[in-house]
């Protein structure tokens, strides 16, 4: 059974918020990657991933995040993550991503961290 993924994109003040809904795995990573890509192609490098509706992320999804972070930071931006579920937090911690990404409890905190 193929798990579905949709990605909502919301443009905030100088910050693009991506909301992946569902599962990011080998079958759906392209959907996630192209949503992220389209934000970067618009020259928006302050990105927040709101993970509140992300049920699961596999290594393919983690690879997509890690693969874009260098480009984002080279362009003076950053990628921040918020509202992770316990299960997705456990996956992130297992592979050491909290050292690579700033993680916030709420979307508001993540967005305002760009102003600091």
DSSP file (Angstrom, degrees, kcal/mol; ACC not computed):
  #  RESIDUE AA STRUCTURE BP1 BP2  ACC     N-H-->O    O-->H-N    N-H-->O    O-->H-N    TCO  KAPPA ALPHA  PHI   PSI    X-CA   Y-CA   Z-CA
    1    1 A X              0   0    0      0, 0.0     2,-0.5     0, 0.0     0, 0.0   0.000 360.0 360.0 360.0 126.8    0.0    0.0    0.0
    2    2 A X        -     0   0    0     25,-0.0     2,-0.3     1,-0.0     0, 0.0  -0.702 360.0-138.4 -85.8 125.8    1.5    3.3   -1.0
    3    3 A X        -     0   0    0     -2,-0.5     2,-0.2     1,-0.1    22,-0.1  -0.639  20.8-132.0 -82.7 140.4    1.3    6.0    1.6
    4    4 A X        -     0   0    0     -2,-0.3    19,-1.5    20,-0.1     2,-0.4  -0.543  18.7-167.0 -94.5 158.2    0.3    9.4    0.3
    5    5 A X  E     -A   22   0A   0     17,-0.2     2,-0.4    -2,-0.2    17,-0.2  -0.994   6.5-178.6-141.9 134.6    1.9   12.8    1.0
    6    6 A X  E     -A   21   0A   0     15,-1.9    15,-3.5    -2,-0.4     2,-0.5  -0.959  13.2-153.1-124.4 152.7    0.7   16.3    0.3
    7    7 A X  E     -A   20   0A   0     -2,-0.4     2,-0.4    13,-0.2    13,-0.2  -0.967   3.7-159.9-128.5 116.4    2.7   19.4    1.1
    8    8 A X  E     -A   19   0A   0     11,-2.3    11,-3.2    -2,-0.5     2,-0.5  -0.748   8.9-156.1 -89.9 141.4    1.0   22.7    1.8
    9    9 A X  E     -A   18   0A   0     -2,-0.4     2,-0.4     9,-0.2     9,-0.2  -0.979   9.4-174.0-121.0 129.5    3.2   25.8    1.4
   10   10 A X  E     -A   17   0A   0      7,-3.1     7,-3.6    -2,-0.5     2,-0.8  -0.984  17.6-141.7-122.3 130.1    2.4   29.0    3.2
   11   11 A X  E     +A   16   0A   0     -2,-0.4     5,-0.2     5,-0.2     2,-0.1  -0.814  26.5 177.8 -93.6 113.3    4.3   32.2    2.5
   12   12 A X        -     0   0    0      3,-3.5     2,-1.0    -2,-0.8     5,-0.0  -0.224  52.2 -53.7 -95.4-167.4    4.9   34.2    5.7
   13   13 A X  S    S-     0   0    0      1,-0.3    -1,-0.1    -2,-0.1     3,-0.1  -0.610 119.5 -31.4 -72.9 105.2    6.8   37.4    6.1
   14   14 A X  S    S+     0   0    0     -2,-1.0     2,-0.4     1,-0.1    -1,-0.3   0.518 127.5  95.8  61.8   5.7   10.2   36.5    4.5
   15   15 A X        -     0   0    0     30,-0.1    -3,-3.5    29,-0.1     2,-0.5  -0.991  63.2-149.5-128.8 132.2    9.7   32.9    5.7
   16   16 A X  E     -Ab  11  47A   0     30,-2.6    32,-2.8    -2,-0.4     2,-0.5  -0.873  13.9-156.1 -97.6 130.3    8.2   30.0    3.7
   17   17 A X  E     -Ab  10  48A   0     -7,-3.6    -7,-3.1    -2,-0.5     2,-0.5  -0.928   5.2-164.9-109.8 123.1    6.4   27.4    5.8
   18   18 A X  E     -Ab   9  49A   0     30,-3.0    32,-2.8    -2,-0.5     2,-0.6  -0.908   1.6-166.8-106.4 133.3    6.1   23.9    4.4
   19   19 A X  E     -A    8   0A   0    -11,-3.2   -11,-2.3    -2,-0.5     2,-0.3  -0.853   5.5-161.3-121.9  94.7    3.6   21.5    6.0
   20   20 A X  E     -A    7   0A   0     -2,-0.6     2,-0.6    30,-0.4    33,-0.4  -0.607   6.7-161.7 -75.2 132.1    4.1   17.9    4.9
   21   21 A X  E     -A    6   0A   0    -15,-3.5   -15,-1.9    -2,-0.3     2,-0.4  -0.953  56.0  -0.5-119.9 114.4    0.9   15.9    5.6
   22   22 A X  E    S-Ac   5  54A   0     31,-2.5    33,-3.0    -2,-0.6    34,-1.1  -0.945 106.4 -17.7 119.0-134.7    1.4   12.1    5.7
   23   23 A X  E     - c   0  56A   0    -19,-1.5     2,-0.7    -2,-0.4    34,-0.2  -0.930  41.1-153.3-120.2 134.2    4.5   10.0    5.1
   24   24 A X  E     + c   0  57A   0     32,-2.6    34,-3.4    -2,-0.4    37,-0.4  -0.930  44.2 131.1-105.0 111.5    7.8   11.0    3.6
   25   25 A X  S >> S-     0   0    0     -2,-0.7     4,-2.0    32,-0.2     3,-0.5  -0.722  75.1 -67.6-141.4-168.4    9.4    7.8    2.2
   26   26 A X  T 34 S+     0   0    0      1,-0.2     4,-0.3    -2,-0.2    -2,-0.0   0.813 131.7  47.8 -59.0 -30.7   11.0    6.5   -1.0
   27   27 A X  T 34 S+     0   0    0      1,-0.2    -1,-0.2     2,-0.1     4,-0.1   0.783 122.5  30.8 -81.3 -27.2    7.6    6.8   -2.8
   28   28 A X  T X> S+     0   0    0     -3,-0.5     4,-1.6     1,-0.1     3,-0.8   0.480  88.5  95.2-111.8  -4.1    6.7   10.3   -1.7
   29   29 A X  H 3X S+     0   0    0     -4,-2.0     4,-3.3     1,-0.3     5,-0.2   0.828  80.6  61.4 -61.7 -30.7   10.0   12.0   -1.3
   30   30 A X  H 3> S+     0   0    0     -4,-0.3     4,-2.5     1,-0.2    -1,-0.3   0.891 102.7  51.1 -61.8 -39.2    9.8   13.5   -4.8
   31   31 A X  H <> S+     0   0    0     -3,-0.8     4,-1.5     2,-0.2    -1,-0.2   0.926 114.6  43.2 -61.4 -45.8    6.6   15.4   -3.7
   32   32 A X  H  X S+     0   0    0     -4,-1.6     4,-2.3     1,-0.2    -2,-0.2   0.934 113.9  50.8 -65.5 -47.0    8.4   16.8   -0.7
   33   33 A X  H  X S+     0   0    0     -4,-3.3     4,-3.0     1,-0.2    -2,-0.2   0.881 109.4  49.5 -60.8 -41.2   11.5   17.6   -2.6
   34   34 A X  H  X S+     0   0    0     -4,-2.5     4,-2.2     2,-0.2    -1,-0.2   0.840 109.3  52.1 -72.6 -30.1    9.7   19.5   -5.3
   35   35 A X  H  X S+     0   0    0     -4,-1.5     4,-1.3    -5,-0.2    -2,-0.2   0.927 114.6  43.0 -65.6 -44.1    7.7   21.6   -2.8
   36   36 A X  H  X S+     0   0    0     -4,-2.3     4,-2.1     1,-0.2     3,-0.2   0.920 113.4  52.6 -65.0 -45.0   11.0   22.5   -1.1
   37   37 A X  H  X S+     0   0    0     -4,-3.0     4,-2.9     1,-0.2    -2,-0.2   0.890 105.1  54.3 -58.1 -43.1   12.7   23.0   -4.5
   38   38 A X  H  X S+     0   0    0     -4,-2.2     4,-0.8     1,-0.2    -1,-0.2   0.855 108.3  49.4 -66.1 -33.5   10.0   25.4   -5.7
   39   39 A X  H ><>S+     0   0    0     -4,-1.3     5,-1.9    -3,-0.2     3,-0.6   0.926 113.9  45.5 -66.5 -45.5   10.4   27.6   -2.6
   40   40 A X  H ><5S+     0   0    0     -4,-2.1     3,-2.0     1,-0.2    -2,-0.2   0.875 106.8  58.7 -66.6 -37.4   14.2   27.7   -3.1
   41   41 A X  H 3<5S+     0   0    0     -4,-2.9    -1,-0.2     1,-0.3    -2,-0.2   0.753 100.7  57.3 -64.3 -23.1   13.8   28.4   -6.8
   42   42 A X  T <<5S-     0   0    0     -4,-0.8    -1,-0.3    -3,-0.6    -2,-0.2   0.407 123.7-107.8 -84.7   2.2   11.8   31.5   -5.8
   43   43 A X  T < 5S+     0   0    0     -3,-2.0     2,-0.8     1,-0.2    -3,-0.2   0.716  73.8 141.7  79.8  20.6   14.9   32.7   -3.8
   44   44 A X      < +     0   0    0     -5,-1.9    -1,-0.2     1,-0.1    -2,-0.1  -0.856  14.3 162.6-100.0 111.1   13.3   32.0   -0.4
   45   45 A X        +     0   0    0     -2,-0.8    33,-1.7    30,-0.1     2,-0.8   0.313  50.9  87.5-115.2   7.2   15.9   30.6    1.8
   46   46 A X  E     + d   0  78A   0     31,-0.3   -30,-2.6   -32,-0.3     2,-0.4  -0.909  64.4 172.4-102.8 104.0   14.3   31.1    5.2
   47   47 A X  E     -bd  16  79A   0     31,-2.6    33,-3.0    -2,-0.8     2,-0.5  -0.931  24.3-168.0-124.3 133.8   12.3   27.9    5.5
   48   48 A X  E     -bd  17  80A   0    -32,-2.8   -30,-3.0    -2,-0.4     2,-0.7  -0.983  10.0-154.9-116.9 129.6   10.3   26.4    8.3
   49   49 A X  E     -bd  18  81A   0     31,-3.0    33,-2.5    -2,-0.5     2,-0.8  -0.917   8.2-157.1 -99.7 112.5    9.0   22.8    8.1
   50   50 A X  E     - d   0  82A   0    -32,-2.8     3,-0.4    -2,-0.7   -30,-0.4  -0.823  11.6-176.9 -90.8 110.7    6.0   22.4   10.3
   51   51 A X    >   +     0   0    0     31,-3.0     3,-1.8    -2,-0.8    34,-0.4   0.189  45.3 114.6 -96.5  16.3    5.9   18.7   11.0
   52   52 A X  T 3  S+     0   0    0      1,-0.3    -1,-0.2    30,-0.1    31,-0.1   0.806  86.8  37.0 -60.7 -28.5    2.7   18.6   13.0
   53   53 A X  T 3  S+     0   0    0     -3,-0.4   -31,-2.5   -33,-0.4     2,-0.8   0.218  87.9 114.1-107.2  14.2    0.9   16.4   10.3
   54   54 A X  E <   -c   22   0A   0     -3,-1.8    31,-0.3   -33,-0.2    34,-0.2  -0.771  41.0-177.8 -87.6 112.3    4.0   14.4    9.4
   55   55 A X  E     -     0   0A   0    -33,-3.0     2,-0.3    -2,-0.8   -32,-0.2   0.840  64.8  -6.7 -79.8 -33.7    3.3   10.8   10.4
   56   56 A X  E     -c   23   0A   0    -34,-1.1   -32,-2.6    32,-0.0     2,-0.4  -0.983  53.0-157.1-161.9 145.5    6.6    9.3    9.5
   57   57 A X  E     -c   24   0A   0     -2,-0.3   -32,-0.2   -34,-0.2     2,-0.1  -0.985  14.6-161.9-132.2 124.8    9.8   10.2    7.7
   58   58 A X    >>  -     0   0    0    -34,-3.4     4,-1.9    -2,-0.4     3,-0.8  -0.354  43.7 -86.5 -93.9 178.2   12.1    7.6    6.2
   59   59 A X  H 3> S+     0   0    0      1,-0.3     4,-2.5     2,-0.2     5,-0.2   0.815 126.2  61.1 -58.4 -31.4   15.7    7.9    5.3
   60   60 A X  H 3> S+     0   0    0      2,-0.2     4,-1.7     1,-0.2    -1,-0.3   0.907 106.3  46.0 -61.8 -41.2   14.8    9.3    1.8
   61   61 A X  H <> S+     0   0    0     -3,-0.8     4,-1.8   -37,-0.4    -2,-0.2   0.888 111.8  50.4 -68.3 -40.0   13.0   12.2    3.5
   62   62 A X  H  X S+     0   0    0     -4,-1.9     4,-2.7     1,-0.2     5,-0.2   0.892 109.0  53.5 -63.7 -38.9   15.9   12.8    5.9
   63   63 A X  H  X S+     0   0    0     -4,-2.5     4,-2.5     1,-0.2    -1,-0.2   0.871 105.3  53.3 -62.9 -38.0   18.2   12.8    2.8
   64   64 A X  H  X S+     0   0    0     -4,-1.7     4,-1.0     2,-0.2    -1,-0.2   0.895 111.8  45.7 -64.7 -40.3   16.1   15.4    1.1
   65   65 A X  H >X S+     0   0    0     -4,-1.8     4,-1.4     2,-0.2     3,-0.7   0.951 116.5  43.5 -66.0 -50.1   16.4   17.7    4.2
   66   66 A X  H 3X S+     0   0    0     -4,-2.7     4,-0.7     1,-0.2    -2,-0.2   0.858 110.0  58.5 -65.4 -35.0   20.1   17.2    4.6
   67   67 A X  H 3< S+     0   0    0     -4,-2.5     4,-0.4    -5,-0.2    -1,-0.2   0.756 112.4  38.1 -67.7 -25.1   20.7   17.5    0.8
   68   68 A X  H <X S+     0   0    0     -4,-1.0     4,-2.5    -3,-0.7    -1,-0.2   0.644  94.9  81.2-100.1 -15.8   19.2   21.0    0.7
   69   69 A X  H  X S+     0   0    0     -4,-1.4     4,-2.6     1,-0.2     5,-0.2   0.875  91.1  52.1 -62.5 -37.0   20.5   22.5    4.0
   70   70 A X  H  X S+     0   0    0     -4,-0.7     4,-2.5     2,-0.2    -1,-0.2   0.942 111.2  46.5 -63.6 -47.0   23.9   23.3    2.5
   71   71 A X  H  > S+     0   0    0     -4,-0.4     4,-1.1     2,-0.2    -2,-0.2   0.909 112.9  50.6 -59.6 -43.1   22.4   25.2   -0.5
   72   72 A X  H  <>S+     0   0    0     -4,-2.5     5,-2.5     1,-0.2     3,-0.5   0.934 113.4  44.1 -61.8 -47.1   20.0   27.0    1.9
   73   73 A X  H ><5S+     0   0    0     -4,-2.6     3,-1.8     1,-0.2    -1,-0.2   0.849 107.2  59.0 -70.5 -33.2   22.8   28.1    4.2
   74   74 A X  H 3<5S+     0   0    0     -4,-2.5    -1,-0.2     1,-0.3    -2,-0.2   0.791 105.2  52.7 -62.9 -25.8   25.2   29.1    1.3
   75   75 A X  T 3<5S-     0   0    0     -4,-1.1    -1,-0.3    -3,-0.5    -2,-0.2   0.176 126.8-101.5 -96.0  16.9   22.4   31.5    0.3
   76   76 A X  T < 5S+     0   0    0     -3,-1.8    -3,-0.2     1,-0.2    -2,-0.1   0.619  88.4 105.0  79.7  12.6   22.3   33.1    3.8
   77   77 A X      < -     0   0    0     -5,-2.5     2,-0.3    -6,-0.2   -31,-0.3  -0.306  52.4-146.4-109.2-165.7   19.2   31.2    4.9
   78   78 A X  E     -d   46   0A   0    -33,-1.7   -31,-2.6    -2,-0.1     2,-0.5  -0.981  12.5-129.6-158.3 161.4   18.3   28.4    7.2
   79   79 A X  E     -d   47   0A   0     -2,-0.3    23,-0.6   -33,-0.2     2,-0.3  -0.979  27.8-174.9-117.8 122.2   15.9   25.5    7.5
   80   80 A X  E     -de  48 102A   0    -33,-3.0   -31,-3.0    -2,-0.5     2,-0.4  -0.855  10.1-149.4-118.1 153.1   14.1   25.2   10.9
   81   81 A X  E     +de  49 103A   0     21,-2.3    23,-3.0    -2,-0.3     2,-0.3  -0.945  17.0 177.5-125.3 141.6   11.7   22.5   12.0
   82   82 A X  E     +de  50 104A   0    -33,-2.5   -31,-3.0    -2,-0.4    23,-0.2  -0.947  51.2  25.1-141.9 163.9    8.8   22.7   14.4
   83   83 A X        +     0   0    0     21,-1.5     2,-0.2    -2,-0.3    -1,-0.1   0.847  68.6 180.0  55.4  44.2    6.0   20.7   16.0
   84   84 A X        -     0   0    0     20,-0.4    -1,-0.2    -3,-0.1   -32,-0.1  -0.513  25.3-125.0 -72.1 138.9    7.6   17.3   15.6
   85   85 A X     >  -     0   0    0    -34,-0.4     4,-2.6   -31,-0.3     5,-0.2  -0.343  28.4-105.6 -73.0 166.0    5.6   14.3   16.9
   86   86 A X  H  > S+     0   0    0      1,-0.2     4,-2.2     2,-0.2     5,-0.1   0.906 120.5  50.1 -60.6 -41.2    7.3   12.1   19.4
   87   87 A X  H  > S+     0   0    0      2,-0.2     4,-1.6     1,-0.2    -1,-0.2   0.900 113.4  44.1 -68.4 -39.2    7.8    9.3   16.8
   88   88 A X  H  > S+     0   0    0      2,-0.2     4,-2.6     1,-0.2    -1,-0.2   0.870 111.3  55.1 -72.4 -35.4    9.4   11.7   14.3
   89   89 A X  H  X S+     0   0    0     -4,-2.6     4,-2.8     1,-0.2     5,-0.2   0.916 106.0  52.5 -58.8 -42.9   11.5   13.3   17.0
   90   90 A X  H  X S+     0   0    0     -4,-2.2     4,-2.2     2,-0.2    -1,-0.2   0.896 109.6  48.5 -61.0 -41.3   12.8    9.8   17.9
   91   91 A X  H  X S+     0   0    0     -4,-1.6     4,-1.5     2,-0.2    -1,-0.2   0.936 112.1  49.1 -63.5 -46.6   13.8    9.2   14.2
   92   92 A X  H  <>S+     0   0    0     -4,-2.6     5,-2.4     1,-0.2     4,-0.4   0.922 113.2  46.8 -58.3 -45.5   15.5   12.6   14.1
   93   93 A X  H ><5S+     0   0    0     -4,-2.8     3,-1.0     1,-0.2    -1,-0.2   0.872 105.6  59.8 -66.5 -36.6   17.4   12.0   17.3
   94   94 A X  H 3<5S+     0   0    0     -4,-2.2    -1,-0.2     1,-0.3    -2,-0.2   0.856 113.2  37.2 -60.0 -36.4   18.4    8.5   16.2
   95   95 A X  T 3<5S-     0   0    0     -4,-1.5    -1,-0.3    -3,-0.3    -2,-0.2   0.324 115.3-111.9-102.6   8.0   20.3    9.9   13.1
   96   96 A X  T X 5 +     0   0    0     -3,-1.0     3,-1.3    -4,-0.4     4,-0.4   0.694  67.5 142.4  78.5  19.8   21.6   13.0   14.9
   97   97 A X  G >>< +     0   0    0     -5,-2.4     4,-2.5     1,-0.3     3,-1.6   0.790  58.4  72.4 -69.0 -27.0   19.5   15.7   13.1
   98   98 A X  G 34 S+     0   0    0     -6,-0.3    -1,-0.3     1,-0.3     5,-0.2   0.760  95.7  56.2 -58.9 -18.7   19.0   17.9   16.1
   99   99 A X  G <4 S+     0   0    0     -3,-1.3    -1,-0.3     1,-0.1    -2,-0.2   0.738 113.4  39.5 -78.7 -22.5   22.6   18.8   15.7
  100  100 A X  T <4 S+     0   0    0     -3,-1.6     2,-0.4    -4,-0.4    -2,-0.2   0.778 118.6  41.4 -96.1 -32.4   22.1   19.9   12.1
  101  101 A X  S  < S-     0   0    0     -4,-2.5     2,-0.5   -23,-0.1   -21,-0.1  -0.907  76.7-123.2-121.6 144.2   18.7   21.7   12.4
  102  102 A X  E     -e   80   0A   0    -23,-0.6   -21,-2.3    -2,-0.4     2,-0.4  -0.758  32.4-158.0 -82.3 129.8   17.2   24.0   14.9
  103  103 A X  E     -e   81   0A   0     -2,-0.5     2,-0.3   -23,-0.2   -21,-0.2  -0.927   8.6-169.3-116.7 133.1   14.0   22.5   16.2
  104  104 A X  E     -e   82   0A   0    -23,-3.0   -21,-1.5    -2,-0.4   -20,-0.4  -0.852  28.1-133.5-122.7 154.4   11.2   24.5   17.8
  105  105 A X  S    S+     0   0    0     -2,-0.3     2,-0.3   -23,-0.2   -22,-0.2   0.907  90.7  29.5 -70.0 -42.6    8.0   23.6   19.7
  106  106 A X  S  > S-     0   0    0    -24,-0.1     4,-1.9     1,-0.1     5,-0.1  -0.829  73.4-124.9-123.1 158.2    5.8   26.0   17.8
  107  107 A X  H  > S+     0   0    0     -2,-0.3     4,-2.9     1,-0.2     5,-0.2   0.892 112.2  57.2 -63.2 -40.2    5.6   27.5   14.3
  108  108 A X  H  > S+     0   0    0      1,-0.2     4,-2.8     2,-0.2    -1,-0.2   0.910 107.0  47.9 -59.2 -43.3    5.6   31.0   15.8
  109  109 A X  H  > S+     0   0    0      2,-0.2     4,-1.4     1,-0.2    -1,-0.2   0.910 112.2  49.7 -63.3 -41.8    8.8   30.3   17.6
  110  110 A X  H  < S+     0   0    0     -4,-1.9     4,-0.4     2,-0.2    -2,-0.2   0.924 114.0  44.8 -63.8 -44.7   10.5   28.9   14.5
  111  111 A X  H >< S+     0   0    0     -4,-2.9     3,-1.5     1,-0.2     4,-0.4   0.930 113.1  49.4 -65.5 -46.3    9.4   31.9   12.4
  112  112 A X  H >X S+     0   0    0     -4,-2.8     3,-1.1     1,-0.3     4,-1.0   0.744  95.9  72.3 -69.9 -19.6   10.4   34.5   15.0
  113  113 A X  T 3< S+     0   0    0     -4,-1.4    -1,-0.3     1,-0.3    -2,-0.2   0.751  90.8  60.3 -65.2 -20.7   13.8   32.9   15.3
  114  114 A X  T <4 S+     0   0    0     -3,-1.5    -1,-0.3    -4,-0.4    -2,-0.2   0.759 101.6  52.9 -74.8 -24.0   14.6   34.3   11.9
  115  115 A X  T <4        0   0    0     -3,-1.1    -1,-0.2    -4,-0.4    -2,-0.2   0.741 360.0 360.0 -81.1 -23.2   14.1   37.8   13.2
  116  116 A X     <        0   0    0     -4,-1.0    -1,-0.2    -3,-0.0    -2,-0.1   0.498 360.0 360.0 -66.3 360.0   16.5   37.3   16.1
